[in-house]
Each structure stands twice: as structure tokens, then as C-alpha cells.
Amino acid sequence: MSAAPQTSSTPKVLRSLRGHVATIALDRPERMNTTGRAMPAELCEALLAAERDRNVRAIIITGTGRASFARLDLTDVDARAGLPEN
């Protein structure tokens, strides 16, 4: 598997394949791996790529740093609409 497509200057989702195990790591340790604007699309693409890869038998979803996943980053939410900012 290759690196996740970059929707910003730095990928927020890392991918690796070892044997038949794909590892997908959320990479925003400074924000406890909360999802921001780019991460949901990158995570979706990583999961779809793993699903398409006939060598993948298992997928591990983890995070870098001290948290694996801490939900939505509210600094990326438009308070008026409650939706991610564009």
C-alpha cells in the first residue's frame, strides 16, 4: 500500500502493510488524533484501499502519540452550522 493521498501539506492518516495486516494510523498527536477537516476523507480512502487490496486479511486502526482517537476536533467545526468548515 502507498502513502495516503495528501489533501493538505501533511498527511493525517498513515498506512502500512506487513504481511497480510494493514495498519492505518491517525497522525495528529498534537490534537490527540481528533478528526479535523482532511482526516475523514483520508481515513475513508485508507480503509477503501485496504479493502481493495487482496493481500489484506486484517486491518488495525491506531493512532500516533498517546491517544488512538479522541473524536472530532471542535476547533475545525463551524459553530453556526455545527458542520466542519470548508
C-alpha positions in Angstrom: 0.0 0.0 0.0 1.3 3.5 -0.7 1.1 6.6 1.4 -2.3 8.2 1.8 -3.3 10.9 -0.7 -2.4 14.3 0.6 -5.3 16.8 0.9 -3.1 19.2 2.8 0.7 19.6 3.1 0.9 16.9 5.7 -1.0 13.6 5.6 -3.1 12.9 8.7 -3.5 9.2 8.1 -0.6 6.9 7.7 -0.8 3.4 6.0 1.5 0.4 6.1 1.2 -3.2 5.1 3.1 -6.0 6.9 2.3 -9.5 5.6 -1.5 -9.6 5.4 -2.1 -6.9 8.1 -2.8 -3.3 7.0 -2.2 -0.7 9.7 -3.9 2.6 9.4 -2.6 5.2 11.9 -4.3 8.6 12.7 -1.4 11.1 12.8 -2.4 14.2 14.7 -0.7 13.5 18.1 -0.7 17.2 19.0 -4.5 17.1 18.9 -4.9 13.6 20.4 -5.8 12.3 16.9 -9.1 14.1 16.8 -10.5 14.2 13.3 -10.2 17.5 11.5 -11.2 18.6 8.0 -8.9 16.4 6.0 -8.8 13.3 8.2 -12.2 11.7 7.5 -11.6 11.7 3.7 -8.0 10.3 4.2 -9.3 7.7 6.6 -12.0 6.6 4.3 -9.6 6.3 1.4 -7.2 4.3 3.5 -9.9 1.9 4.5 -11.2 1.5 0.9 -7.6 0.9 -0.3 -7.2 -1.8 2.3 -10.5 -3.3 1.3 -9.4 -3.4 -2.4 -6.1 -5.0 -1.6 -6.5 -8.8 -2.0 -3.5 -9.4 0.3 -5.1 -7.7 3.3 -6.6 -10.1 5.8 -6.9 -7.7 8.8 -6.9 -4.0 9.4 -5.6 -2.3 12.6 -6.7 1.2 13.2 -4.5 3.1 15.7 -3.1 6.5 16.4 0.3 8.0 16.9 1.2 9.6 20.2 -0.7 8.9 23.4 -4.2 8.7 22.0 -5.6 6.4 19.4 -8.7 8.5 18.7 -10.4 11.4 20.6 -13.3 12.2 18.3 -14.0 15.5 16.4 -11.6 18.4 16.8 -14.1 21.2 17.7 -11.6 23.9 16.5 -12.5 22.7 13.0 -16.2 23.0 13.4 -18.2 26.0 12.3 -20.2 26.9 15.4 -23.1 28.4 13.4 -23.9 25.3 11.5 -22.2 22.6 13.6 -20.6 21.3 10.5 -16.9 21.1 9.5 -15.6 24.3 7.9 -14.7 24.2 4.3 
